Protein backbone atom coordinates (compact mmCIF):
# COMPACT_ATOMS: atom_id res chain seq x y z
CA UNK A 1 0.00 0.00 0.00
CA UNK A 2 1.11 3.52 -0.69
CA UNK A 3 1.41 6.20 1.96
CA UNK A 4 -1.19 8.38 0.26
CA UNK A 5 -4.87 7.77 0.68
CA UNK A 6 -7.00 7.36 -2.45
CA UNK A 7 -9.17 10.32 -3.23
CA UNK A 8 -12.63 9.89 -4.65
CA UNK A 9 -15.04 12.13 -6.40
CA UNK A 10 -14.49 15.80 -6.48
CA UNK A 11 -11.27 15.68 -4.48
CA UNK A 12 -9.78 13.26 -7.04
CA UNK A 13 -10.59 15.58 -9.89
CA UNK A 14 -8.94 18.53 -8.10
CA UNK A 15 -5.90 16.45 -7.25
CA UNK A 16 -5.35 15.69 -10.94
CA UNK A 17 -4.95 19.41 -11.67
CA UNK A 18 -1.82 19.62 -9.52
CA UNK A 19 1.40 17.98 -10.66
CA UNK A 20 1.88 14.60 -9.17
CA UNK A 21 5.36 14.32 -7.82
CA UNK A 22 7.76 16.28 -5.78
CA UNK A 23 9.03 19.31 -7.82
CA UNK A 24 11.20 22.09 -6.59
CA UNK A 25 10.94 25.57 -8.03
CA UNK A 26 14.12 26.94 -9.55
CA UNK A 27 15.72 29.26 -6.99
CA UNK A 28 18.37 30.79 -9.23
CA UNK A 29 16.09 33.25 -11.12
CA UNK A 30 14.51 34.43 -7.87
CA UNK A 31 17.88 35.00 -6.21
CA UNK A 32 19.14 36.89 -9.28
CA UNK A 33 16.00 39.06 -9.30
CA UNK A 34 16.45 39.96 -5.63
CA UNK A 35 20.17 40.73 -6.09
CA UNK A 36 19.45 42.90 -9.15
CA UNK A 37 16.73 44.83 -7.31
CA UNK A 38 18.98 45.44 -4.29
CA UNK A 39 21.95 46.42 -6.48
CA UNK A 40 19.83 48.75 -8.60
CA UNK A 41 18.39 50.35 -5.47
CA UNK A 42 21.86 50.92 -3.99
CA UNK A 43 23.19 52.40 -7.23
CA UNK A 44 20.13 54.65 -7.48
CA UNK A 45 20.69 55.87 -3.91
CA UNK A 46 24.36 56.54 -4.67
CA UNK A 47 23.50 58.59 -7.77
CA UNK A 48 20.81 60.50 -5.89
CA UNK A 49 23.18 61.22 -2.99
CA UNK A 50 25.87 62.44 -5.40
CA UNK A 51 23.42 64.74 -7.18
CA UNK A 52 22.22 66.19 -3.86
CA UNK A 53 25.82 66.78 -2.73
CA UNK A 54 26.68 68.51 -6.00
CA UNK A 55 23.57 70.68 -5.73
CA UNK A 56 24.50 71.55 -2.15
CA UNK A 57 27.98 72.68 -3.23
CA UNK A 58 26.55 74.77 -6.07
CA UNK A 59 24.02 76.34 -3.70
CA UNK A 60 26.80 77.19 -1.23
CA UNK A 61 28.85 78.84 -4.02
CA UNK A 62 25.82 80.80 -5.22
CA UNK A 63 25.09 81.98 -1.67
CA UNK A 64 28.69 83.22 -1.35
CA UNK A 65 28.40 85.01 -4.69
CA UNK A 66 25.09 86.55 -3.61
CA UNK A 67 26.64 87.77 -0.36
CA UNK A 68 29.61 89.30 -2.22
CA UNK A 69 27.33 91.00 -4.75
CA UNK A 70 25.08 92.29 -1.98
CA UNK A 71 28.09 93.75 -0.17
CA UNK A 72 29.27 95.38 -3.41
CA UNK A 73 25.79 96.79 -4.07
CA UNK A 74 25.66 98.25 -0.57
CA UNK A 75 29.11 99.83 -1.00
CA UNK A 76 28.03 101.37 -4.31
CA UNK A 77 24.80 102.61 -2.73
CA UNK A 78 26.83 104.25 0.05
CA UNK A 79 28.96 105.96 -2.62
CA UNK A 80 25.82 107.17 -4.41
CA UNK A 81 24.38 108.44 -1.15
CA UNK A 82 27.61 110.28 -0.31
CA UNK A 83 27.72 111.89 -3.78
CA UNK A 84 24.06 112.90 -3.66
CA UNK A 85 24.16 114.41 -0.16
CA UNK A 86 23.34 118.14 -0.25
CA UNK A 87 26.69 119.26 1.18
CA UNK A 88 28.60 117.05 -1.27
CA UNK A 89 26.56 118.42 -4.19
CA UNK A 90 27.20 121.98 -3.04
CA UNK A 91 30.96 121.32 -2.66
CA UNK A 92 31.14 119.65 -6.10
CA UNK A 93 29.18 122.51 -7.71
CA UNK A 94 31.58 125.07 -6.20
CA UNK A 95 34.54 123.02 -7.50
CA UNK A 96 33.00 123.25 -10.97
CA UNK A 97 32.63 127.02 -10.64
CA UNK A 98 28.87 127.12 -10.16
CA UNK A 99 27.21 129.75 -7.99
CA UNK A 100 23.81 129.71 -6.27
CA UNK A 101 21.02 130.95 -8.50
CA UNK A 102 18.90 133.99 -7.86
CA UNK A 103 15.17 134.16 -7.29
CA UNK A 104 13.20 132.49 -10.10
CA UNK A 105 10.21 133.84 -11.97
CA UNK A 106 7.33 131.65 -13.12
CA UNK A 107 5.15 131.91 -16.21
CA UNK A 108 1.44 131.24 -15.96
CA UNK A 109 -0.39 129.51 -18.83
CA UNK A 110 -1.88 132.88 -19.81
CA UNK A 111 1.62 134.34 -20.25
CA UNK A 112 1.78 136.50 -17.11
CA UNK A 113 4.96 136.46 -15.00
CA UNK A 114 4.83 135.64 -11.29
CA UNK A 115 7.72 136.74 -9.12
CA UNK A 116 10.66 139.02 -9.74
CA UNK A 117 13.71 137.27 -11.18
CA UNK A 118 17.14 138.15 -9.88
CA UNK A 119 20.59 137.37 -11.22
CA UNK A 120 22.87 134.77 -9.67
CA UNK A 121 25.39 136.05 -7.14
CA UNK A 122 28.78 136.84 -8.63
CA UNK A 123 31.67 134.77 -7.31
CA UNK A 124 34.35 136.80 -5.57
CA UNK A 125 37.87 136.89 -6.98
CA UNK A 126 39.24 135.20 -3.88
CA UNK A 127 36.62 132.40 -4.10
CA UNK A 128 37.46 131.83 -7.77
CA UNK A 129 41.14 131.41 -6.94
CA UNK A 130 40.37 128.78 -4.29
CA UNK A 131 38.30 126.64 -6.63
CA UNK A 132 40.02 123.43 -7.69
CA UNK A 133 39.23 122.68 -11.32
CA UNK A 134 39.96 119.59 -13.37
CA UNK A 135 42.79 119.91 -15.95
CA UNK A 136 40.50 119.94 -19.00
CA UNK A 137 38.44 122.75 -17.47
CA UNK A 138 41.59 124.75 -16.74
CA UNK A 139 42.81 124.55 -20.34
CA UNK A 140 39.36 125.49 -21.62
CA UNK A 141 39.04 128.42 -19.20
CA UNK A 142 42.58 129.61 -20.03
CA UNK A 143 41.73 129.56 -23.72
CA UNK A 144 38.53 131.50 -23.12
CA UNK A 145 40.09 133.90 -20.59
CA UNK A 146 43.14 134.92 -22.60
CA UNK A 147 42.07 137.89 -24.76
CA UNK A 148 45.37 138.03 -26.65
CA UNK A 149 45.04 134.53 -28.09
CA UNK A 150 41.72 135.13 -29.85
CA UNK A 151 39.45 138.11 -30.44
CA UNK A 152 36.12 138.13 -28.67
CA UNK A 153 33.27 137.66 -31.17
CA UNK A 154 30.64 138.79 -28.66
CA UNK A 155 29.89 142.36 -27.64
CA UNK A 156 30.87 143.41 -24.15
CA UNK A 157 28.52 143.00 -21.20
CA UNK A 158 28.18 146.78 -20.82
CA UNK A 159 26.88 147.19 -24.37
CA UNK A 160 24.54 144.23 -23.87
CA UNK A 161 23.13 145.60 -20.62
CA UNK A 162 22.55 148.95 -22.26
CA UNK A 163 20.71 147.23 -25.09
CA UNK A 164 18.44 145.19 -22.75
CA UNK A 165 15.29 146.85 -21.47
CA UNK A 166 15.49 147.88 -17.86
CA UNK A 167 19.29 147.69 -17.81
CA UNK A 168 19.24 144.06 -16.60
CA UNK A 169 22.65 142.41 -16.75
CA UNK A 170 23.04 139.87 -19.54
CA UNK A 171 24.49 136.43 -18.99
CA UNK A 172 27.53 135.27 -20.87
CA UNK A 173 26.88 132.88 -23.75
CA UNK A 174 30.27 131.17 -23.34
CA UNK A 175 29.93 127.51 -22.36
CA UNK A 176 30.82 126.70 -18.77
CA UNK A 177 33.68 124.23 -18.34
CA UNK A 178 32.44 120.85 -17.28
CA UNK A 179 34.12 117.76 -15.91
CA UNK A 180 32.97 114.17 -15.92
CA UNK A 181 31.19 113.23 -12.72
CA UNK A 182 31.72 109.75 -11.31
CA UNK A 183 29.02 107.40 -12.50
CA UNK A 184 27.80 103.98 -11.53
CA UNK A 185 27.21 101.41 -14.29
CA UNK A 186 23.59 100.48 -14.85
CA UNK A 187 22.12 103.52 -13.12
Residue, then its C-alpha position, 0 to 999 in steps of 0.5 A: x500500500x502507498x502512503x497516500x490515501x485514495x481520493x474519490x469524487x471531487x477531491x480526485x478531480x482537483x488532485x489531478x490538476x496539480x502535478x503529481x510528484x515532488x518538484x522544486x521551483x528553480x531558486x536561481x532566477x529568484x535570487x538573481x532578481x532579488x540581487x538585481x533589485x537590491x543592487x539597482x536600489x543601492x546604485x540609485x541611492x548613490x546617484x541621488x546622494x551624489x546629485x544632492x551633494x553637488x547641488x549643495x555645493x553649487x548652492x553654497x557657491x551661489x550663496x557666497x556670490x550673492x553675499x559678495x554682490x550684496x556687499x558690493x551693491x551696498x558699497x556702491x549705494x553708500x557711494x551714491x548716497x555720499x555723492x548725492x548728499x546736499x553738502x557734497x553736491x554743493x561742494x562739487x558745484x563750487x569746484x566746478x565754478x557754479x554759484x547759487x542761482x537767484x530768485x526764479x520767476x514763473x510763467x502762468x499759462x496765460x503768459x503773465x509772469x509771477x515773481x521778480x527774477x534776480x541774477x545769480x550772485x557773482x563769485x568773488x575773486x578770492x573764491x574763484x582762486x580757491x576753486x580746484x578745477x579739473x585739468x581739462x576745465x583749466x585749459x578750456x578756461x585759459x583759452x577762453x580767458x586769454x584775450x590776446x590769443x583770440x578776439x572776442x566775437x561777442x559784444x561786451x557785457x556793458x553794451x549788452x546791458x545797455x541794449x536790454x530793457x530795464x538795464x538788466x545784466x546779460x548772462x555770458x553765452x560762453x559755455x561753462x567748463x564741465x568735468x565728468x562726474x563719477x558714474x555707476x554702471x547700470x544707473 
